[in-house]
């Protein structure tokens, strides 16, 4: 051909051939990248997951879910996540175990979920964004140490609930128990008002709520960090019915991967986290941005959020044994495999990579 065509025409055809070859390479590279990173094809509908969350507006430790929504992390993993809010952890657990709720997964207090599993709820843990017990006990100026709680009134949502278990953790450090204190039923939104108005002497609340209390009543005390009172006590987990996990396991694997991406990103993206916080949290925090900033700093310093699958065997074992001692678990203490769907956790971690 070179002898039959003028030089300039041969040069043009050669360049055109090289351009076509380059585009073929680029297209092949794109397809390979999509396969490796799990990017869904545009023509394939995303898997819908209806997720139950226990507090509206969300508390700041729960924000990795909302950061993932705001930054399209779920979408990048082929998921369409819809949030349904409930009034506390007990209500959220009740919803996910009901066949009428329409939930595919829920974030619930791990101890409550463990007890439910032993009663035949059919649930399994498949990921956790925060296994450390992110909460603090705040008290009025008459309570300066755990021993001072004797005879005092503690606000809780109910026996066996998240706040009650947190109170027991603090009481145990002073050798106290239920019989040594009084309880008043206090739904989550009312805990701070109950403390400030003197209806309760102490409450178990989240880090940002303690900062609000201290801002309004500087003489009030942060009594204890619960993640230090019981370092192996399991805070919360994402759970789902085993039947739903088995029916679409890949969707739950991708959900766990998305949450790992979210928490890993947040540790490096304070500005992005605070942007999501400013969108989702209560107005009181939006009016006091320094509280949101300080809360983030505490979470990062204490490594509250998990980086991997967030379900350590030590935490599962300790918490199950603890619930047995409290009489909440009857009969045999469940094993790690009884509680956790390890096929999801192992697959998600293998694909996301352990750090």
Protein Blocks (a to p, Z undefined) as FASTA:
>chain_A
ZZmpcfklmmmmmmmmmmmmmmmmmmmmmmmmmmmnopacfklccdddddddfbdcddfk
lmmmmmmmmnommmmnopacdddddedjklmmmmmmpcklopabdcddfklmmmmmmnon
opacfbdfblbccddddddfkbmbfklmgopacddfbehiaklmmmmmmmmmnopafklp
ccddddfklmmmmmmnopafbdcddfklmmmmmmmmmmbccfbdfklmmmmbcfbdcddd
fklmmmmmmlmmmmmmmmmmmmmmmmmmmmlmmmmmmmmmcfklmmmmmlmmmmmmmmmm
nomaafblopafklmmmmmmmmmmnomagcjaddfklmpcfklmmmmmmmnopZZ
